[in-house]
Amino acid sequence: MKRPSAARFFGLFLTIAAVSGLPGCAGMLVGAGATAGMAAYSERGLGGSATDVKVHADITSAFLKADDMLPIKIGVEVYDGRVLLTGVAADETMRAEAVRIAWATAGVKEVYNEIQLSGGGAVNLAHDSWITTQLKTKMTFDKDIMAVNYSIETVDAVIYLIGLAQSQAELDKVIAHGRTIDYVKDIIPHVEIKPAAGS
């Protein structure tokens, strides 16, 4: 009998993590109560957050079925049906397949393809994770930012944002925080601005 590959085991872990509501590969395991509380506090509410978790899980599961390496190479963030794809694909075929799967998933409204192609250089995953953590911390302790409404991915020192800003000023503050972090090359936001009351 063929033994499952390590990549398949890792992909299965990612799928389970997605169902648990973890925001990306570097997410920490948290209690269900805390997860529900954060979801209720976000602009999406519990229903919207649950829908996004399902979309994330469906994409990750489809990745795993298509290619063991897809859920390892490609990061997925979902906010209000908008999907941000990041990571480093081995070739254009892998990148195109990831985008195709995301678009084919029920509940997806938009796909932002920020997948890089491997240029032969190594991506420092620990360094990228450190950058993401630094920005999350800065946002969390800034009283003018509703950090719960943002998801962050960092690939090769480029920060990608998706979510919903309360205002352009809030988004500008998030970007400003990102620019204070050492080694950050660029910040690419895919963040919508919340409509003003009465508009």
NORRAZI-V71107 format. One record per residue. N is the residue number from 0. RES is the residue in one letter. PSI is psi in whole degrees, 0 to 359 (999 if undefined). D_FIRST is the distance of its C-alpha to the first C-alpha in Angstrom with 1 decimal. Layout:
BEGIN
[[N RES PSI D_FIRST] [N RES PSI D_FIRST]]
END
This chain:
BEGIN
[[0 M 136 0.0] [1 K 128 3.8] [2 R 140 6.3] [3 P 143 9.4] [4 S 162 12.3] [5 A 325 15.5] [6 A 321 17.3] [7 R 319 15.4] [8 F 317 16.2] [9 F 319 19.7] [10 G 320 20.1] [11 L 320 19.2] [12 F 318 21.8] [13 L 321 24.3] [14 T 315 23.8] [15 I 320 24.5] [16 A 320 27.4] [17 A 317 28.8] [18 V 329 28.8] [19 S 352 30.6] [20 G 19 33.3] [21 L 132 32.8] [22 P 77 34.7] [23 G 175 32.3] [24 C 328 30.0] [25 A 9 32.7] [26 G 150 33.6] [27 M 146 34.2] [28 L 127 33.1] [29 V 161 36.2] [30 G 153 37.1] [31 A 324 37.0] [32 G 317 40.8] [33 A 319 41.3] [34 T 315 39.1] [35 A 321 41.0] [36 G 316 44.3] [37 M 320 43.6] [38 A 318 42.5] [39 A 328 45.7] [40 Y 333 47.8] [41 S 164 46.5] [42 E 333 48.1] [43 R 332 45.2] [44 G 178 45.5] [45 L 317 42.8] [46 G 313 42.1] [47 G 320 41.8] [48 S 319 39.7] [49 A 321 37.2] [50 T 317 37.1] [51 D 322 36.4] [52 V 319 33.6] [53 K 317 32.0] [54 V 315 32.4] [55 H 313 30.9] [56 A 320 27.8] [57 D 319 27.5] [58 I 314 27.9] [59 T 319 25.4] [60 S 318 22.8] [61 A 323 23.6] [62 F 312 23.4] [63 L 321 19.8] [64 K 326 18.8] [65 A 320 20.8] [66 D 124 19.8] [67 D 329 18.1] [68 M 342 21.3] [69 L 311 23.8] [70 P 347 24.0] [71 I 319 24.3] [72 K 328 26.9] [73 I 126 28.9] [74 G 146 31.0] [75 V 127 32.1] [76 E 139 35.2] [77 V 129 36.7] [78 Y 115 40.3] [79 D 42 41.9] [80 G 357 39.5] [81 R 129 40.0] [82 V 128 37.0] [83 L 120 37.2] [84 L 127 34.5] [85 T 181 34.6] [86 G 188 32.6] [87 V 110 32.1] [88 A 150 30.1] [89 A 328 28.8] [90 D 178 30.7] [91 E 328 32.7] [92 T 315 29.8] [93 M 317 27.9] [94 R 315 31.2] [95 A 323 32.0] [96 E 320 28.7] [97 A 317 29.2] [98 V 317 32.7] [99 R 314 31.8] [100 I 317 29.2] [101 A 314 31.9] [102 W 330 34.5] [103 A 355 32.4] [104 T 132 31.8] [105 A 137 34.2] [106 G 354 36.9] [107 V 127 37.2] [108 K 328 40.8] [109 E 148 40.7] [110 V 125 38.3] [111 Y 111 39.6] [112 N 101 37.7] [113 E 26 38.2] [114 I 127 35.1] [115 Q 156 36.0] [116 L 141 34.7] [117 S 125 33.6] [118 G 12 36.5] [119 G 341 34.8] [120 G 154 36.3] [121 A 139 34.4] [122 V 130 34.9] [123 N 93 35.9] [124 L 321 33.9] [125 A 320 35.7] [126 H 316 39.0] [127 D 318 38.2] [128 S 322 37.2] [129 W 317 40.5] [130 I 313 42.5] [131 T 315 40.9] [132 T 319 41.7] [133 Q 315 45.2] [134 L 318 46.0] [135 K 319 44.6] [136 T 314 46.8] [137 K 318 49.9] [138 M 319 49.4] [139 T 323 48.9] [140 F 7 52.1] [141 D 113 54.1] [142 K 345 56.0] [143 D 4 56.6] [144 I 129 52.9] [145 M 85 50.6] [146 A 333 47.5] [147 V 341 45.3] [148 N 9 45.8] [149 Y 146 44.2] [150 S 144 40.7] [151 I 135 40.4] [152 E 140 37.9] [153 T 127 38.7] [154 V 121 37.2] [155 D 44 38.8] [156 A 13 41.8] [157 V 125 42.5] [158 I 130 42.8] [159 Y 133 41.8] [160 L 143 43.3] [161 I 148 42.7] [162 G 207 44.5] [163 L 118 48.1] [164 A 145 51.2] [165 Q 332 54.2] [166 S 168 56.4] [167 Q 326 56.6] [168 A 320 58.1] [169 E 314 55.1] [170 L 320 52.8] [171 D 323 55.1] [172 K 321 55.0] [173 V 312 51.1] [174 I 320 51.3] [175 A 319 54.1] [176 H 317 52.0] [177 G 323 49.2] [178 R 345 51.7] [179 T 351 52.7] [180 I 132 49.3] [181 D 143 49.1] [182 Y 357 47.1] [183 V 127 46.6] [184 K 322 46.9] [185 D 162 47.2] [186 I 123 46.9] [187 I 107 45.8] [188 P 135 46.5] [189 H 60 45.2] [190 V 129 47.2] [191 E 152 49.4] [192 I 130 52.8] [193 K 129 53.7] [194 P 143 56.6] [195 A 149 59.9] [196 A 131 61.1] [197 G 356 63.1] [198 S 999 61.8]]
END
